Amino acid sequence: MTRGTLLEPAQMDSWHHLAKLGVARAFSGLCEMTGQDIKVTSLKSKRVPLGKVVDLVGGSGAVTVGVYLSVTGSARGHMVLMYQPETACGLADLIMDRPIGTTTSLEDMELSALGEMGNIMGSFFLTAVAGATGLDLHPSPPSVKLDMAGAILDTLLGELIQEVELALVLETTFSTQDRQIQGTFLVIPTPSFLSALLQAANAQS
């Protein structure tokens, strides 16, 4: 699959199936981490031109929390969890078992907790995808940044723009008994990674 190739409907169906498996597994990891009953109430999968990714989080000037992991192994790709700061504060409360509204700013401790969340969710996501496809996939340690969305994504997207035209975006809403949280999960495979995912998924079906 070369740069600029659009996914056919059947390929999007395969990707969406893998994404649902991965997200379900990722949130089971978050359940284990927090000891909370967490349910995914909405999952939307779509293709977005790489240059438009920042628009999903309010534009390049929007202050955003990004948790980044690279993917290595059978193929190469990237994962980024992105949240608005107030949402990230709510997540920090959830992860650190604090009452809602306790966290009002993101300091080193909170950012570290968000990084551990990203590590667990990314690992569980890749484990599910690897199990469904037979691929060998590994996440890097997470990198967490609180910055403008453009600053968080520009370096990553600048490296990819020559070989990747589309990001595969998962927009999720999940809830516990007392809160509902929305986030953007970017999975940006290189063309070789996407081809490997889809070929392996088809071989397994």
Disulfide bonds with the S-S distance in Angstrom:
none
